[in-house]
């Protein structure tokens, strides 16, 4: 060992070191177990352990694990229950409480729907200590050592209303919506991958859509209806799998784009060759300086610079090989495009026959990306063989009427 006096150079001494490490790990596990048991026993007695203190309470500075009611915060807790029972909606309750109390103190720095829900479901407000709250099999309720803020009947009424709203909005469909374009759908403005989301309208109808995590940084379209988008993409795939003329038209357009890409890569090769030539000249100059140098310090400095220049040359060589490989692959695509329609047609047909529930993973075999633009949706097909580069087929589809309902 480098930082202790323990010698690990021999097998015997190395064995002793490992035995000490095992005992150290055993002691850490025993300490962790004792801490967990102690925390559980304290909870069984109704005491509060460390962590976040519920709104409406403050810690007893003398007796550990005891909580005292904070009168001002307790009034806010009572107002939350009263408002929810009156409005029968967490969203409206959140808006009202937010306008009244947001920023009141650190506990109410932000008032959110999840914050309101946690207050409405926290049994600490009726004087009950919950143990293993998130583990249904081990969950226990014991009397707490602190007094409740909310009447038990009021708490139960709020719980029943929460359950009724949960059944009202989430009882229709048991299965999850299949966002099979997830990972493929991009924003054309900022490049962010769009996420599958859902929301209820004022008529209690559930809508599914693809959306940015927040909003588009470049003022692009923020969200678009998922069901209509799915229909558009699948109809487009069916169309090109049966319409050879349309497919070949897209193929020709793709060839133009690939030719442009090859021209760009060839220019990049020339730039790398020019950069490599300058590096070779620089190396020759440094070598001449090294021969003339007399001081060891100067020689060491020159040698370091030569090593750095040689590393730069190796990096340029690696970039050159990569670009050459890409040019070769793109040229193969241009040369081998005759049987492409038959391959795509068969692949698309097999994927569509597999059913929507199985389409998500398979769709990635033929679609490189789907990009949301201001006026249309760009769909780019990838190679039938995923090991190949992005293929030469790409097209647009109008997105009229795809905005989700509100």
ZIMO-V319298 format. One record per backbone hydrogen bond with DSSP energy under -1.0 kcal/mol. NH is the residue of the N-H (numbers start at 1). CO is the residue of the C=O. Records with the same first field share a line. If there is no record, write none. Layout:
NH: CO, CO
//
This chain:
14: 10
15: 11
16: 12
17: 13
18: 14
19: 15
20: 16
21: 17
22: 18
23: 19
24: 20
25: 21
26: 22
27: 23
28: 24
29: 25
30: 26
31: 27
32: 28
33: 29
34: 30
35: 31
36: 32
37: 33
38: 34
39: 35
40: 36
41: 37
42: 38
43: 39
44: 40
45: 41
46: 43
47: 42
48: 65
57: 54
58: 68
60: 66
66: 63
68: 58
70: 56
74: 70
75: 71
76: 72
77: 73
78: 74
79: 75
80: 76
81: 77
82: 78
83: 79
84: 80
85: 81
86: 82
87: 83
88: 84
93: 89
94: 90
95: 91
96: 92
97: 93
98: 94
99: 95
100: 96
101: 97
102: 98
103: 108
104: 101
109: 106
116: 112
117: 113
118: 114
119: 115
120: 116
121: 117
125: 122
126: 123
127: 124
128: 123
129: 142
131: 140
135: 132
139: 135
140: 131
142: 129
144: 127
145: 46
149: 125
150: 125
155: 151
156: 152
157: 153
158: 154
159: 155
160: 156
161: 157
162: 158
163: 159
164: 160
165: 161
166: 162
167: 163
168: 164
169: 165
170: 166
179: 177
180: 178
182: 179
184: 181
185: 181
186: 370
187: 192
188: 372
191: 187
194: 185
195: 211
197: 209
199: 207
201: 205
204: 201
207: 199
209: 197
210: 224
211: 195
212: 222
219: 216
224: 210
225: 402
226: 208
229: 225
230: 226
231: 227
232: 228
233: 229
234: 230
235: 231
236: 232
237: 233
238: 234
239: 235
240: 236
241: 237
243: 239
247: 243
248: 244
249: 245
250: 246
251: 247
252: 248
253: 249
254: 250
255: 251
256: 252
257: 253
258: 254
259: 255
260: 256
261: 257
262: 258
263: 259
264: 260
265: 261
266: 262
267: 263
268: 264
269: 265
270: 266
271: 267
272: 268
273: 269
274: 270
275: 271
276: 272
277: 273
278: 274
279: 275
280: 276
281: 277
282: 278
283: 279
284: 280
285: 281
286: 282
287: 283
288: 284
289: 285
290: 286
291: 287
292: 288
293: 289
299: 295
300: 296
301: 297
302: 298
303: 299
304: 300
305: 301
306: 302
307: 303
308: 304
309: 305
310: 306
311: 307
312: 308
313: 309
314: 310
315: 311
316: 312
317: 313
318: 314
319: 315
320: 316
321: 317
322: 318
323: 319
324: 320
325: 321
326: 322
327: 323
328: 324
329: 325
330: 326
331: 327
332: 328
333: 329
334: 330
335: 331
336: 332
343: 339
344: 340
345: 341
346: 342
347: 343
348: 344
349: 345
350: 346
351: 347
352: 348
353: 349
358: 355
363: 359
365: 362
366: 363
367: 363
368: 380
369: 380
370: 184
371: 378
372: 186
373: 376
377: 397
378: 371
379: 395
380: 369
381: 393
382: 366
388: 385
395: 379
397: 377
399: 375
402: 399
//
